[in-house]
Amino acid sequence: MQKTTEIGKKGENLAKDFLIAKNYTILFMNWRYKHSEIDIIAQDGKMIVFVEVKSRKNNQYGNPEEFVTKHKIKKMHEAAEAYIVQFDWQGELRFDIIAIENNKDITHFEDAFY
C-alpha cells in the first residue's frame, strides 16, 4: 500500500508533467514560506500560477479538489504574497487546483479561488 506522502509526490510529478505538456514553465516545486507551501509555481504566458495539487487513490471520501480547505487557501495566499514581494512580481497571477485520482485521471481547475 502506498503511503500518503508517496501518493502526494507522485501526484505533484504528474501535475508538473501535465503543466509542461500545456506549455507552462515550472518555476518552483514545493516553494516554502514559513509554515506555508505552494506545490507548484508556474508561468503561463505572462501570468504566474500558484498550484495546489491534490491526489487521491479514489473518490470514496470525496473528490480530491474538495480537500483544499479554507486554511490551505489562506496559507497559499500568505506564501504567494511572500513570493510576489521576494521576486517583485508586478504581473497577473492566479490560483489553480490540479486534482488527480488513481494516479492518472487529472482535472485542472484554473482560477479555482482568489
C-alpha distances in whole Angstrom, upper triangle without the diagonal:
4,6,9,12,10,10,14,15,14,16,19,19,19,21,24,24,25,27,29,29,31,33,32,33,30,32,29,25,24,28,29,32,32,29,28,26,26,23,26,30,31,35,36,39,41,38,36,33,30,27,24,21,18,15,13,11,13,17,16,18,20,20,19,22,23,21,24,26,29,29,26,29,32,30,30,33,34,32,34,37,37,36,39,41,40,40,43,42,45,43,41,38,35,32,29,25,23,20,18,16,13,13,17,19,21,24,26,28,31,33,31,33,36
4,7,8,6,6,10,11,10,12,15,16,16,18,20,21,22,24,26,26,28,30,29,29,26,28,25,21,20,24,25,28,28,26,25,23,23,20,22,26,27,31,32,36,38,35,32,29,27,23,21,17,15,12,11,9,13,16,16,17,19,19,17,20,21,19,21,23,27,26,24,26,29,27,26,30,31,29,30,34,33,32,35,38,36,37,40,38,41,40,38,34,32,28,26,22,20,18,15,14,12,11,15,17,19,21,24,26,28,30,28,30,33
4,5,5,6,9,10,11,12,14,16,17,18,20,21,22,24,26,27,29,31,29,29,26,27,24,20,18,22,22,25,25,22,22,20,21,18,21,25,27,30,32,35,37,34,31,28,25,22,19,16,14,12,11,11,14,17,17,17,19,19,16,19,20,17,19,21,25,23,21,24,26,24,24,28,28,26,28,31,31,30,33,35,34,35,38,36,39,38,36,33,30,27,25,22,20,18,16,15,14,13,17,19,20,22,24,25,28,30,27,28,31
4,5,5,6,9,10,10,12,14,15,16,18,20,21,22,24,26,27,29,27,27,24,25,22,18,16,19,20,22,23,19,19,17,17,15,18,22,24,28,29,33,34,31,28,25,22,19,16,13,11,9,9,10,13,15,15,15,16,16,13,16,17,14,16,17,21,20,17,20,23,20,21,24,25,23,25,28,28,27,30,32,31,32,35,33,36,35,33,29,27,23,21,18,17,15,13,13,13,12,16,17,18,19,21,22,25,26,24,25,27
4,5,5,6,9,10,10,12,14,15,16,18,20,21,23,24,26,27,25,25,21,22,19,15,13,16,17,20,20,17,17,15,15,13,16,20,22,26,27,31,32,29,26,23,20,18,15,12,11,10,11,12,16,18,19,18,19,18,15,17,18,15,16,18,21,20,17,20,22,19,19,23,23,21,23,26,25,25,28,30,29,29,32,31,34,33,32,28,26,23,21,18,17,16,14,15,15,13,17,18,18,20,21,22,24,26,24,25,27
4,5,5,6,8,10,11,12,14,15,17,18,20,21,23,24,26,24,24,21,22,19,15,14,18,19,22,23,21,20,17,17,14,17,20,22,26,27,31,32,30,27,24,22,19,16,13,12,10,11,11,15,18,19,19,20,19,16,18,20,17,19,21,24,23,20,23,25,22,22,25,26,24,25,29,28,27,30,32,30,31,34,32,35,34,33,29,27,24,22,19,17,16,13,14,13,11,14,17,17,20,21,23,25,27,25,26,29
4,6,5,6,9,10,10,12,14,15,16,18,20,21,23,24,23,23,20,22,19,16,15,19,20,23,24,21,20,17,17,14,16,20,21,25,26,29,31,28,26,23,20,17,14,11,9,7,7,8,12,14,16,16,16,15,12,15,17,15,16,19,22,21,19,21,24,22,21,24,25,23,24,28,28,26,29,32,31,31,34,32,35,33,31,28,25,22,19,16,14,12,10,10,9,8,11,13,14,16,18,20,22,24,22,24,27
4,5,5,6,9,10,10,12,14,15,16,18,20,21,23,21,21,18,19,16,13,11,15,16,19,20,18,16,13,13,10,12,16,18,22,23,27,28,25,22,19,17,13,11,8,7,6,8,10,13,15,17,17,16,15,11,13,15,13,14,16,19,19,15,18,20,18,17,21,22,19,21,24,24,23,26,28,27,27,30,28,31,30,28,24,22,19,17,14,12,11,10,11,12,10,13,14,13,15,16,18,20,22,19,21,23
4,5,5,6,9,10,11,12,14,15,17,18,20,21,19,19,16,17,14,11,10,14,16,19,20,19,17,14,13,10,12,15,17,21,22,26,27,25,22,19,17,14,12,10,10,9,12,13,16,18,21,20,20,18,15,16,19,16,17,19,22,21,18,20,22,19,18,22,22,20,21,24,24,22,25,28,26,26,29,28,31,29,28,24,23,20,18,15,13,13,12,13,13,11,13,15,15,17,17,19,21,23,21,23,25
4,5,5,6,9,10,11,12,14,15,17,19,20,19,19,16,18,16,13,13,17,19,22,24,22,20,17,16,12,13,17,18,21,22,26,28,25,23,20,18,15,14,10,11,8,11,11,15,17,20,20,19,17,14,16,19,17,18,21,24,23,20,22,25,22,21,24,25,23,23,27,27,25,27,30,29,28,31,29,32,31,29,26,24,21,18,16,13,12,10,11,11,7,10,13,12,15,16,19,21,23,22,24,26
4,5,5,6,9,10,10,12,14,15,17,19,17,18,15,17,15,12,12,16,18,21,23,21,19,15,14,10,11,15,16,19,20,24,25,23,21,17,16,12,11,7,7,6,9,10,13,15,18,18,17,14,11,13,16,14,15,18,21,21,17,19,22,20,18,22,23,21,21,25,25,23,26,28,27,27,30,28,30,28,26,23,20,18,15,12,9,9,6,9,9,6,9,10,9,12,13,15,17,20,18,20,23
4,5,5,6,9,10,10,12,14,15,17,15,15,12,14,12,8,9,12,15,18,21,19,16,13,11,7,8,11,13,16,17,21,23,20,18,15,13,10,9,6,8,8,12,14,16,18,21,20,19,17,13,14,17,15,15,18,21,20,16,17,20,18,16,19,21,18,18,22,22,20,22,25,24,23,26,24,27,25,23,20,18,16,13,11,9,10,9,12,13,10,12,13,11,13,13,15,16,18,17,19,21
4,5,5,6,8,10,11,12,14,15,14,14,11,14,12,9,11,14,17,21,23,22,19,16,14,10,10,13,13,16,18,21,23,21,19,16,15,12,12,10,12,11,14,15,18,20,23,23,22,19,16,17,20,19,18,22,24,24,20,21,24,22,19,22,24,21,21,24,24,21,24,27,25,24,27,25,28,26,25,22,20,18,16,14,11,12,11,13,14,10,11,13,12,14,14,17,18,21,20,22,24
4,5,5,6,9,10,11,13,14,14,15,13,16,15,12,14,17,20,23,26,24,22,18,16,12,11,14,14,17,17,21,23,21,19,17,16,13,13,10,11,10,13,14,16,18,21,22,20,17,14,15,19,18,18,22,24,25,21,22,25,23,20,23,25,22,22,26,26,24,26,29,28,26,29,27,29,27,25,22,20,18,15,13,10,10,8,11,11,8,8,10,8,11,12,15,17,20,19,22,24
4,5,5,6,9,10,11,13,11,12,11,13,13,11,12,15,18,21,24,22,19,16,13,10,9,11,11,14,14,18,20,18,16,13,12,9,10,7,9,10,13,15,17,18,21,21,19,16,13,13,17,16,16,19,22,22,18,19,22,20,17,20,22,20,19,23,23,21,22,26,25,24,26,24,26,23,21,18,16,14,11,10,7,9,8,11,13,10,10,11,8,10,9,12,13,16,15,18,20
4,5,5,6,9,10,11,9,9,7,10,10,8,11,14,17,20,23,22,19,16,13,10,7,10,9,12,13,16,18,17,15,12,12,10,11,10,13,13,16,18,20,22,25,25,23,20,17,17,20,19,18,22,24,24,20,20,23,21,18,20,22,19,18,22,22,19,21,24,23,21,24,22,24,22,21,18,17,15,13,12,10,12,12,15,16,13,13,14,11,13,12,14,15,17,17,20,22
4,5,5,6,9,10,10,10,9,13,13,12,15,17,21,24,27,26,23,19,17,13,11,13,12,14,14,17,20,18,17,15,15,13,14,12,15,15,18,19,21,22,26,26,24,21,18,19,22,22,21,25,27,27,23,23,26,25,21,24,26,23,22,25,26,23,24,28,26,24,27,24,27,24,23,21,19,18,15,15,12,14,13,15,16,13,12,13,11,13,13,16,16,19,20,22,24
4,6,5,7,9,9,11,11,14,15,14,16,18,22,25,28,27,24,20,17,14,12,13,12,13,13,16,19,17,16,14,15,12,13,12,14,14,17,18,20,21,24,25,22,19,17,16,20,20,20,23,25,26,22,22,25,24,21,23,26,23,22,25,26,23,24,28,27,25,27,24,26,23,22,19,17,16,13,12,9,11,11,14,15,12,11,11,8,10,9,13,13,17,17,20,22
4,5,5,6,5,8,8,11,12,12,15,17,20,23,26,25,22,19,15,13,10,11,8,10,9,12,15,14,13,11,12,10,12,12,15,15,19,21,22,23,26,26,24,20,18,17,21,21,19,23,24,25,21,21,24,22,19,21,23,21,19,22,23,20,21,24,24,22,24,21,22,20,18,16,14,14,11,12,10,13,13,16,18,15,14,14,11,11,9,12,12,15,16,18,20
4,5,5,5,6,7,11,13,13,16,18,21,24,28,27,24,20,17,15,12,12,9,10,10,12,15,15,14,13,14,13,16,15,18,18,22,23,25,26,29,30,27,24,21,21,24,24,23,26,28,28,24,24,27,25,22,24,25,23,21,24,24,21,22,25,24,22,24,21,23,21,20,18,17,17,15,15,13,16,16,19,20,17,16,16,14,15,13,16,15,18,19,22,23
4,5,7,10,11,15,16,16,19,21,25,28,31,30,27,24,20,18,15,15,12,13,12,14,17,17,17,15,17,15,18,16,19,19,22,23,24,25,29,30,27,24,22,21,25,25,24,28,30,30,27,26,29,28,24,26,28,26,24,27,28,24,25,29,28,25,27,24,26,23,22,20,19,19,16,16,14,16,16,19,20,17,15,15,13,14,13,16,16,19,20,23,25
4,6,9,11,14,16,17,20,21,25,27,30,30,26,23,20,17,14,14,11,11,9,11,14,14,14,13,15,14,17,16,19,19,22,24,25,26,29,30,27,23,21,20,24,24,23,26,28,29,25,24,27,26,23,24,27,24,22,25,26,23,24,27,27,24,26,22,23,20,19,17,16,16,14,15,13,16,16,19,21,18,16,16,13,13,11,14,13,16,18,21,22
4,6,9,13,15,16,20,20,24,26,30,30,27,23,20,18,14,14,10,9,7,9,12,12,13,13,15,15,18,18,21,22,25,27,28,29,32,33,30,26,24,23,26,27,25,28,29,30,27,25,28,27,23,24,27,24,22,25,25,22,22,25,25,22,23,20,22,19,17,17,16,17,15,17,16,19,19,22,24,21,19,19,16,16,14,16,15,17,19,22,23
4,6,9,12,13,16,17,20,23,26,26,23,20,16,15,11,10,6,6,5,7,10,10,10,9,12,12,15,15,19,20,24,26,27,28,31,31,28,25,22,21,24,24,22,25,26,27,23,22,24,23,20,21,23,20,18,21,22,18,18,22,21,19,20,17,19,16,15,13,13,14,13,15,14,17,18,22,23,21,19,19,16,16,13,15,13,15,17,19,20
4,6,9,11,15,15,19,21,25,25,22,19,15,14,10,9,5,5,7,9,11,10,10,10,12,12,16,16,20,21,25,27,29,30,33,33,30,27,24,23,26,26,24,26,27,27,24,23,25,23,19,21,22,19,17,20,20,16,17,20,19,16,18,16,18,15,15,14,15,15,15,16,16,19,20,24,25,22,21,22,18,19,16,17,16,17,19,21,21
4,6,8,11,11,15,18,21,22,19,15,12,11,7,6,4,6,9,12,13,12,10,9,10,11,13,14,18,19,23,25,27,28,31,31,29,25,22,21,24,24,21,24,25,25,21,21,22,21,17,19,20,17,15,18,18,14,16,19,17,15,18,16,18,17,16,14,15,14,14,15,14,18,18,22,23,20,20,21,18,18,16,17,16,17,19,20,21
4,7,10,9,13,15,19,20,17,14,11,11,8,5,5,7,11,13,13,12,9,10,10,11,14,15,19,21,25,27,29,30,33,32,30,27,24,23,26,24,22,24,25,24,21,20,21,19,16,17,18,15,13,16,15,11,13,16,14,12,15,13,16,15,15,14,14,15,15,17,16,20,21,24,26,23,23,24,21,21,18,19,18,18,20,21,20
4,7,6,10,13,16,17,14,11,9,8,6,5,7,10,13,16,16,14,11,11,10,10,12,13,17,19,23,25,28,28,31,30,28,26,22,21,24,22,20,22,23,22,18,18,19,17,14,16,16,13,12,15,14,11,13,16,14,12,16,15,18,17,17,15,15,15,15,16,16,19,19,23,25,21,22,23,20,21,18,19,18,19,20,20,20
4,6,9,13,16,15,13,9,7,6,5,6,9,12,15,18,19,17,13,12,10,10,11,11,14,16,19,22,24,25,28,27,26,23,19,19,22,20,18,20,22,20,17,17,19,16,14,16,17,13,13,17,15,13,16,18,16,16,19,18,21,20,20,17,16,15,14,14,14,16,17,20,22,18,20,21,18,19,17,18,18,19,19,20,21
4,6,10,12,12,10,6,5,4,6,8,11,15,18,21,21,19,15,13,11,10,10,10,13,15,18,21,24,25,27,25,24,22,18,18,20,18,16,18,19,17,14,15,16,13,11,15,14,11,12,15,14,12,16,18,16,16,19,19,22,21,21,18,17,15,15,14,14,16,17,20,22,19,21,22,19,20,18,19,19,19,19,19,20
4,7,10,11,8,6,5,7,7,7,11,14,17,20,20,17,13,12,10,11,11,13,16,18,22,25,27,27,30,28,27,25,21,20,22,20,17,19,19,17,14,15,15,12,10,13,12,8,9,12,11,9,12,14,12,13,16,15,19,19,19,16,16,14,15,16,16,19,20,23,25,22,24,25,22,22,20,20,19,19,19,19,19
4,6,7,6,4,7,9,10,11,14,17,21,23,22,20,16,15,12,13,13,15,17,20,23,26,28,28,31,28,27,26,22,21,23,20,17,18,18,16,13,14,14,10,10,12,10,7,10,12,9,9,13,14,12,14,17,17,20,21,21,18,18,16,17,17,19,21,22,25,27,25,26,27,24,24,22,22,22,21,20,20,19
4,6,5,6,9,12,13,13,16,19,22,25,23,21,17,16,13,15,15,17,19,22,25,29,31,30,32,30,29,27,24,23,24,21,18,18,18,15,13,14,13,9,9,11,8,5,9,10,7,8,12,12,11,13,15,16,19,20,20,18,18,16,18,19,21,23,25,28,30,28,30,30,27,27,24,24,23,22,21,20,19
4,6,8,11,14,16,16,20,23,26,28,27,24,20,20,17,18,17,19,21,24,26,29,31,31,33,30,29,28,25,24,25,22,19,19,18,15,14,15,13,10,11,12,9,8,12,12,10,12,15,14,13,16,19,19,22,24,24,21,21,19,21,21,23,25,27,29,31,29,32,32,29,29,27,26,26,24,23,22,21
4,7,10,13,16,17,20,23,26,29,28,25,21,20,16,17,15,17,18,21,23,26,28,28,30,27,26,25,22,21,22,18,16,16,15,12,11,13,11,8,10,12,10,9,12,13,12,14,17,17,16,19,21,21,24,25,25,21,21,18,20,20,21,23,24,27,29,27,29,30,27,27,25,24,25,23,22,20,20
4,7,10,13,13,17,20,23,25,24,21,18,16,12,13,12,14,16,19,21,25,26,26,28,25,24,23,20,18,19,16,14,13,13,10,8,10,9,5,6,9,7,6,9,11,10,11,14,15,15,17,19,19,22,22,21,18,17,15,16,16,18,19,21,24,26,25,27,27,24,24,22,21,21,20,18,17,17
4,6,9,10,14,17,20,23,22,19,16,14,10,10,9,11,13,16,19,22,24,24,26,24,23,21,18,17,18,15,13,14,14,12,9,11,11,7,7,10,9,7,9,12,11,11,14,16,15,16,19,18,21,21,20,17,16,13,14,14,15,17,19,21,24,22,24,24,21,21,19,19,19,18,17,16,17
4,6,7,10,14,16,19,19,16,12,10,7,7,6,9,12,15,18,21,23,23,26,24,22,20,16,15,17,15,12,14,14,13,10,10,11,9,6,9,10,7,8,11,11,10,13,15,15,15,18,16,19,18,17,14,13,10,11,11,12,15,16,20,22,20,21,21,18,18,16,16,15,15,14,14,15
4,7,10,14,16,19,20,17,13,11,8,6,5,6,9,12,15,19,21,21,24,22,21,18,15,14,16,14,12,15,16,15,11,12,14,12,9,13,14,11,11,15,15,13,16,18,17,17,20,19,21,20,19,15,14,11,11,10,10,12,14,17,19,16,18,18,15,16,14,15,15,16,15,15,17
4,6,10,12,16,16,14,10,8,6,5,7,8,12,14,18,21,22,23,26,25,23,20,16,15,18,17,15,17,18,18,14,14,16,14,11,13,15,12,11,15,15,12,14,17,16,16,18,16,19,18,16,13,12,10,10,10,10,13,14,18,20,17,18,18,15,15,13,14,13,14,14,15,16
4,7,10,13,13,11,7,6,5,6,9,11,15,17,21,24,26,26,29,28,26,23,19,18,21,19,17,19,20,19,16,15,16,14,11,13,14,11,9,13,13,10,11,15,14,12,15,13,15,14,13,10,10,10,10,12,12,16,17,21,23,21,21,21,18,17,14,15,13,14,15,15,15
4,7,10,10,8,6,5,7,8,11,13,16,19,22,25,27,27,30,29,27,24,21,19,22,21,19,21,22,22,19,17,19,18,14,15,17,14,12,15,15,12,13,16,16,14,16,13,15,13,12,10,10,10,10,12,13,16,18,22,24,21,21,21,17,17,14,14,12,14,15,16,17
4,6,7,6,5,6,9,11,14,16,20,22,26,28,30,30,33,32,29,26,23,21,25,24,21,24,24,24,21,19,21,20,16,17,19,16,13,16,17,13,13,17,16,13,15,12,13,11,10,9,10,12,12,15,15,19,21,24,27,24,23,23,19,18,15,15,13,14,16,17,17
4,6,5,6,7,10,12,15,17,20,22,26,28,29,29,33,32,29,26,23,21,24,25,22,25,25,26,23,21,23,22,18,19,21,19,16,18,20,16,16,19,19,17,17,14,15,12,10,9,10,12,12,14,15,18,20,24,26,24,23,22,18,17,14,14,11,12,15,17,17
4,6,8,10,14,15,19,20,24,26,30,32,33,33,36,36,33,29,27,25,28,28,26,28,28,29,26,24,25,25,21,21,23,21,18,20,21,18,17,20,20,17,17,14,14,11,10,11,12,15,15,18,18,22,24,27,30,27,26,25,22,20,17,17,14,15,18,20,19
4,7,10,13,16,20,22,25,28,31,34,35,34,38,37,34,30,28,26,29,29,26,28,27,28,25,23,24,24,20,19,21,20,16,18,19,16,14,17,18,15,14,11,10,7,7,9,11,14,15,19,20,24,26,30,32,30,29,28,24,22,19,18,15,15,18,19,18
4,6,10,12,16,18,22,25,28,31,32,31,35,33,30,27,25,22,25,25,22,24,24,24,22,19,20,20,17,16,18,17,13,15,17,14,12,16,16,14,14,10,10,7,5,5,7,11,12,15,17,21,23,27,30,27,26,25,22,20,16,15,12,12,15,15,14
4,7,10,13,16,19,22,26,29,30,30,33,32,29,26,23,20,23,23,20,22,21,22,19,16,18,17,14,13,15,13,10,12,13,10,10,13,14,11,12,9,10,8,6,5,7,9,10,14,15,19,21,25,28,26,25,24,21,19,16,15,12,12,14,14,13
4,6,10,12,16,19,22,25,26,26,29,28,25,22,19,17,20,19,16,18,19,19,16,14,16,15,11,12,14,12,10,13,14,11,11,15,16,14,15,12,13,11,9,6,5,6,7,10,12,15,18,22,24,22,22,21,17,16,12,11,9,9,11,12,12
4,7,10,13,17,20,23,25,24,27,25,23,20,17,15,17,17,13,15,16,16,12,11,13,12,8,9,12,9,7,11,12,10,11,15,15,14,16,13,15,13,11,8,6,5,6,9,11,14,17,20,23,21,21,20,17,16,12,12,10,10,10,11,11
4,6,10,13,16,20,21,21,24,22,20,17,14,12,15,14,11,14,15,15,12,11,13,12,9,11,14,12,10,14,15,13,15,18,18,17,19,17,19,17,14,11,9,6,5,6,7,10,13,16,19,17,18,17,13,12,10,9,9,10,9,11,12
4,7,10,13,17,18,18,21,19,17,14,11,9,12,10,8,11,13,13,9,9,12,11,8,11,14,12,12,15,16,15,17,20,20,20,22,20,22,20,18,14,11,8,6,5,6,8,11,14,17,16,17,16,13,12,10,10,11,11,10,11,13
4,7,10,14,15,15,18,17,15,12,9,8,11,10,9,12,15,15,11,12,15,14,12,15,17,15,15,19,20,18,20,23,23,23,25,23,25,23,21,17,14,11,9,6,5,6,8,11,14,12,13,13,10,10,9,10,12,14,12,14,16
4,7,10,12,12,14,13,12,9,5,6,9,7,8,11,14,15,12,13,16,15,14,17,19,18,18,22,22,21,23,26,26,26,28,26,28,26,24,20,17,14,11,7,6,5,6,9,11,11,12,12,10,10,11,11,14,15,13,15,18
4,7,9,10,13,12,11,9,6,8,11,9,11,14,18,18,15,17,20,19,17,21,23,21,22,25,26,24,27,30,29,29,31,29,31,30,27,23,20,17,14,11,8,6,5,6,8,7,10,10,9,10,12,14,17,19,16,18,21
4,5,7,9,9,9,8,6,10,11,10,12,15,19,19,17,19,22,21,20,24,25,24,25,28,29,28,30,33,33,33,35,33,35,33,30,27,24,20,17,13,11,8,6,5,6,8,10,10,11,12,15,16,19,21,18,20,24
4,7,9,10,11,10,9,13,14,13,16,19,23,23,21,23,26,25,24,27,29,28,28,32,32,31,34,37,36,36,38,36,38,36,34,30,27,24,21,17,14,11,8,6,5,7,10,10,12,14,17,19,22,24,22,24,27
4,6,8,8,8,9,12,13,13,16,19,22,23,21,23,26,26,25,28,30,29,30,33,34,33,35,38,38,38,40,37,39,37,34,31,27,24,21,17,15,11,9,6,6,9,11,10,12,14,17,18,22,24,21,24,27
4,5,5,5,7,10,10,11,14,17,20,22,20,21,25,25,24,27,29,29,29,32,33,33,34,37,38,38,39,37,38,36,33,30,26,23,20,16,15,11,10,7,9,12,13,11,13,13,16,17,21,22,19,21,25
4,6,8,10,13,12,13,16,18,21,23,22,23,26,27,26,29,31,31,31,35,36,35,37,40,40,40,42,40,42,39,36,33,29,26,23,19,18,14,14,11,11,15,16,15,17,17,20,20,24,26,22,24,28
4,7,9,11,10,10,14,15,18,19,19,20,23,24,24,26,28,28,29,32,33,33,35,38,38,39,40,38,40,38,35,31,28,24,22,18,17,14,14,12,13,16,18,16,17,17,20,20,23,24,20,22,25
4,6,8,7,8,11,13,16,18,17,18,21,22,22,24,27,26,27,30,31,31,33,36,36,36,38,35,37,35,32,28,24,21,19,15,15,11,12,11,13,16,17,14,15,14,16,16,20,21,17,19,22
4,6,6,8,10,13,16,18,16,17,20,21,20,22,25,25,25,28,30,29,30,33,34,34,35,33,34,32,29,25,22,18,15,12,11,8,9,8,11,13,14,11,11,10,13,13,16,18,14,17,20
4,5,6,8,11,15,16,14,15,18,18,17,20,22,22,22,25,26,26,27,30,31,31,32,30,32,29,26,23,19,16,13,9,9,5,7,7,10,12,13,11,10,9,11,11,15,16,13,15,19
4,5,6,9,12,14,12,12,16,16,15,17,20,20,19,22,24,23,25,28,29,28,30,27,29,26,23,20,16,13,10,7,7,5,9,10,14,14,15,12,11,9,10,9,12,13,9,11,15
4,6,8,11,13,12,12,15,16,16,18,21,21,21,24,26,25,27,29,30,31,32,29,31,29,26,22,18,15,13,10,11,9,12,12,16,17,18,15,14,12,13,12,15,15,11,12,16
4,6,9,11,9,11,14,14,14,17,19,19,19,22,24,24,25,28,29,29,31,29,30,29,26,22,19,15,14,10,11,10,12,13,16,16,18,16,15,14,15,13,16,16,13,13,16
4,7,8,6,7,10,11,10,13,15,15,16,19,20,20,22,24,25,26,27,25,27,25,22,19,15,12,11,8,10,10,13,15,18,18,19,18,16,14,14,12,14,14,10,10,13
4,5,5,6,9,10,11,12,14,15,16,18,20,21,22,25,26,27,28,26,27,26,24,20,17,14,14,12,14,14,16,18,21,21,23,21,19,18,17,15,17,16,12,11,13
4,5,5,6,9,10,11,12,14,15,17,19,20,21,23,24,26,26,25,26,25,22,19,16,13,14,13,16,17,20,21,25,25,26,24,22,20,19,16,17,15,12,10,11
4,5,5,6,9,10,11,12,14,15,17,18,20,21,23,24,25,24,26,25,23,20,18,15,16,15,18,18,21,22,25,25,27,26,23,22,21,19,19,18,15,13,13
4,5,5,6,9,10,11,12,14,15,16,18,20,21,22,24,22,24,23,21,18,15,12,13,12,14,15,17,20,23,22,24,23,20,19,18,16,17,15,13,11,12
4,5,5,6,9,10,10,12,14,15,16,18,20,21,22,20,21,21,18,15,12,9,11,11,14,15,18,21,24,23,25,23,20,18,17,14,14,12,10,8,8
4,5,5,6,9,10,11,13,14,15,17,18,20,21,19,21,21,19,16,14,12,14,14,17,19,22,24,27,27,28,27,24,22,20,18,18,15,13,11,10
4,5,5,6,9,10,11,12,14,16,17,18,20,19,21,21,19,16,15,12,14,14,17,18,21,24,27,25,27,26,24,22,20,19,18,17,15,13,12
4,5,5,6,8,10,10,12,14,15,16,17,16,18,18,16,13,11,9,11,11,14,16,19,22,25,24,25,24,21,20,17,16,15,13,12,11,10
4,5,5,6,9,10,10,12,14,15,16,14,16,16,14,11,10,9,12,14,17,19,22,25,28,27,28,27,24,22,19,17,16,13,13,10,8
4,5,5,6,9,10,11,12,14,15,15,17,17,17,14,14,12,15,17,20,22,24,27,30,29,30,29,26,25,22,20,19,17,16,14,12
4,5,5,6,9,10,10,12,14,13,16,17,16,13,13,12,14,16,18,20,23,26,29,27,28,28,25,23,21,20,19,17,17,15,13
4,5,5,6,9,10,11,12,10,13,13,12,9,10,9,12,14,17,20,23,26,29,27,28,27,24,22,19,18,16,14,15,13,11
4,5,5,6,9,10,10,10,12,13,13,11,12,12,15,18,21,23,26,30,33,31,32,31,27,26,23,21,19,17,17,15,12
4,5,5,6,9,10,10,13,15,15,13,15,15,18,20,22,25,27,31,33,31,32,32,29,27,24,23,21,19,20,18,16
4,5,5,6,8,8,11,12,13,11,13,13,16,18,20,23,26,29,32,29,30,30,26,25,22,21,19,18,19,18,16
4,6,5,5,5,8,9,10,9,12,13,16,19,22,25,27,31,34,32,32,31,28,26,23,22,19,17,19,17,15
4,6,5,7,9,12,14,13,16,17,20,23,25,28,31,34,37,35,35,35,31,30,27,25,23,21,22,20,18
4,6,8,11,14,16,15,17,18,21,23,25,28,30,34,36,34,35,35,31,30,27,26,24,23,24,22,20
4,5,9,11,13,13,16,17,20,23,24,28,30,33,36,33,33,33,30,29,26,25,23,22,23,22,20
4,6,9,12,13,16,18,21,24,26,29,32,35,38,36,36,35,32,31,27,26,23,22,24,22,20
4,6,8,9,13,15,18,21,23,27,29,33,36,33,33,33,29,27,24,23,20,18,21,19,17
4,7,9,13,16,19,22,25,28,31,35,38,35,35,34,30,29,25,23,20,18,21,20,17
4,7,10,14,16,20,22,26,29,32,35,33,32,31,28,26,22,21,17,15,18,18,15
4,7,11,13,17,19,23,26,30,33,31,30,29,25,23,19,17,14,12,15,14,12
4,7,10,14,16,20,23,26,29,28,27,26,22,20,16,14,11,9,12,11,10
4,7,10,13,16,20,23,26,25,24,23,19,17,13,11,8,6,8,8,7
4,7,10,13,17,20,23,22,22,20,17,14,11,9,7,5,6,6,7
4,7,10,13,16,20,19,18,16,13,11,7,6,5,5,5,7,9
4,6,10,13,16,15,15,14,10,8,6,5,7,8,6,9,12
4,7,10,13,12,12,10,7,6,5,6,8,11,9,12,15
4,7,10,10,10,8,6,5,6,8,11,14,11,14,18
4,7,6,6,5,5,7,9,11,14,17,15,18,21
4,5,6,5,7,9,12,14,17,20,18,21,24
4,5,6,9,12,15,18,21,24,21,24,28
4,6,8,12,14,17,20,23,21,24,27
4,6,10,13,16,19,22,20,24,27
4,7,10,13,16,20,18,21,25
4,7,10,13,16,15,18,22
4,6,10,13,12,15,19
4,6,10,9,13,16
4,6,5,9,12
4,5,9,11
4,6,7
4,7
4
